[in-house]
Amino acid sequence: MIDIHIYTDDGSVTTMNFRTVSESHSNALYRIITEMLAFYTWDTVHSSVMHQHSLDFKGHFFALFRPNDSDMGKQYVFDIQRTSREVYDNARRILYRKQQLVQNNHNEVHGSSPPKSSNIPEDEVEVLRERLSMISDALTCRVCLDAEIDSAFVPCGHQVCCKYCAARCEKCPICRQHVQEFLTVFHPVTKELVNGRQISESTPENVETDNLTVGSTGQEIQIEV
């Protein structure tokens, strides 16, 4: 028997009861709900979910002698390692590295030399590239994940959408406050500027970035087994 309590935005609680035919079915339902909740609503997968496990007979036997120093016999309950946002960010980084590799190979085949740069360590260059990628992601609409953020909701002031998505939002995706109207905003740095590499990589001491974070909201679910 599994009881799921769903907390809605207005504070009310809806309870759904599921009665399964076996313990394995209950475990499967619990696993599906937890993994979907983590993937679509969390910013990152919690360690309590990532490392939750059970021990088989061999693991229980070995744990009697080394309880704190053994991975033998561990059977992890969940397979989820990343959330949807982390998967998206990781895929973009992989595509970026592949694109750089193809570009370097193209330059070598055609005998063209890469542009000259100052004596900057490679790890520092990689850090700057990661920061540019983070700035570009922070300026991207959280609804369509394509256009640039150029609107601010009134009265909460959150800036998370482009003007096309903001026109379709009745509530702010961050604080869930009712949107009365939205205003067009202009940022000193644009996605076109960042993605076009108009910020010189040869002068890293002049490049400063702010940490931008965007939260996500969703329904809070409690599971009782």
N, C-alpha and C positions, 0 to 999 in steps of 0.2 A: 504494500500500500504506500503510495507516494502522494503527499500533499504539497501543492505548489501555491504559494501566496504571492500574488502580483500586486505591487504598490503602484497605483496610477499617479498621474500628475496632480490630480485634485485631492490626493491624500486618502482616497478610498482603497480598500483592500478587496481583491477578488481571489477566491480560493478555488482551485481546481483539484479534484481527486482522481487519481489513477490507480486502478487495481489490476495488477499483472498476474499472469498465470504461473510464473516461476521467479525465482530469485535472479536468474540470469537475465530475464527480461527487465526486471527492476533496475539491475545494474546498468543495462544498456540504455534505458530511458534516462537514468540519472547522468550517465556519461554524455549523451547527446545534448541534453539541456545545458549542462555546465559548459561544454565545449562551444556551443553556439552562443551562449551568453558572453563567454570570454572573447570569442573571435569578433563579434559585432559591436560590443558595447564598451569593452575595457580599453584603456590606453596601452597596457602591457599585461602579459600573462603573469598572474601572481605566483610566487614560488610555492605556495601551499598547493596550488593546482598542478604546477609543472612537476613537482617532486613527490606528489602523493602516490603511494605504492602499497602493495601487499607482499607478503613473503610466502613462498611455497615451502614444502617440507624441508628441502635442503637448506633454504635460507634460514628457517627457524632453528635448525640444528646447528648451523655455523654461527648464528648470532649468540648462542649460549657461551661460546668461547671468545668471540670478538664482537661484542654488541655495537661498538661505535666505529668499527673499521672493516666493513664488509658491504659489497654491492652484490654478493652472490645471492641468487634466488629472488631478487627484487622483480616484481611484476608491476609496472607502472599503470596506473588507472587511466590516465588521459594521454592522448597523443599530441595535443595542441602545444605548439612551441611559440607561435607568434599570433598577434591580432591582425585584423584586416589592414589597419594603417601600417603596422610594421612590415607586413608582407608587401604592401605597395611601395613603401620606402626602400625595402631591400631589393625589389625587382628593378626599381629605377637606378639604384647604385650599380647593380650588375650590368644593366644595359649601358650605363655610362662608361663603365670600364671596358666593355666589349667594343663600344664605339671608339674609345681612345686607342685600343689595340689595333682596330682596323685602320684608323687614320695613320698611326705610326707605320704600319706595314705598307700603306699606300705611299707614304713619303719615301720609304726606303726603296720601293720598286721604281719610282720615278726619279730617284736620285736627288730629291729635294731635301734640304737640311731643315730641321726644325728651327723656329725663331729663336734668336739669342735671348738669353735671360741672365739675370745676375746669379751669383753663386748662392743659391738658396737650397738648403737640404731638401731632399725628396719628401721626407716625412712632413716637413712644414708646408710644402706645396700641397700635399694630400689633405692636410688639415684645413687649408684655405679652401680647397675644392669642396670639402664636406660642409664647411660653413656656407659657401655659396649655394650648395644644394639645400641646406636647411632654410636659408633666406627665401629661396624660390618656392619651397614647399609652404612656408609660412604666408606667402603672398598669394597662394592658390585658394580658390573658392572651395569651401569644405562640403559643398553640396554637389556640384558638377565635377569637381576635381580637375577642371580644365582652365576656366577663365580666371582672370586676376581679381582679387578682392578690391572692390572700389565703392562699397556701400557701408553705411553705419546705421544700425537700427535705433529708432527713437521710441521710448526714452532710455533704454538700457545702455546704448552706446557701443555695443559689441560690433566688431568688424570681422565677419566670417564669410560673407557671400559676395558674389558679383551682383550687378544690378538686375540681371535677368532672374536669378534665383531668389534674390531678396524680394522681388515683386510677387513671388508665389508663397512667401513665408508669412503665415499668420502669427507664429510665435518664434521668438529667438531660439535658435538651436542650442545655445549655450545655457542661458538662464531660464528658458521657457516662459519669459515674460511676453505679454501681448504686444505686438508691434503696431504702433500707431502710424508710423511712416518711416521712410528711410532716406538718408541723405547721401549724396555723392561725395566721396573723399578722394584726396590726391596724396599719394605717398611720395616721399623724396626719392625712394628707390623703387623701380618697377621690375617686373619679371623679365621684360624685354632687355633691360639693362643688365640684369644678372645672367640670364641665359645667353645673351649676346657676347658675354665675356668682355664688356667694355670696361670692367674694373680690372686694372692691370695686375697680373700675378707677379710682376717684377718688383713691386713695391709693397711687400706684405706689411711693413710697419705702418702704412697709411690706411690699411683696411681694418675697419672696426665693425663688429657685428653685435647686435643685441640678441639675447636669448628670447625667442618668441615661442610661446607655447599656446596651443589651442586645445581646450578640453572638450569632452564629449559627454552627452547626457543620454540616459536611457532608462528603461524601467528597471527597478530594483526587484530582484527575484530571490526569495528564500525557499530552499528545498528541504523538506523533512522526509527522511526515509524510515 
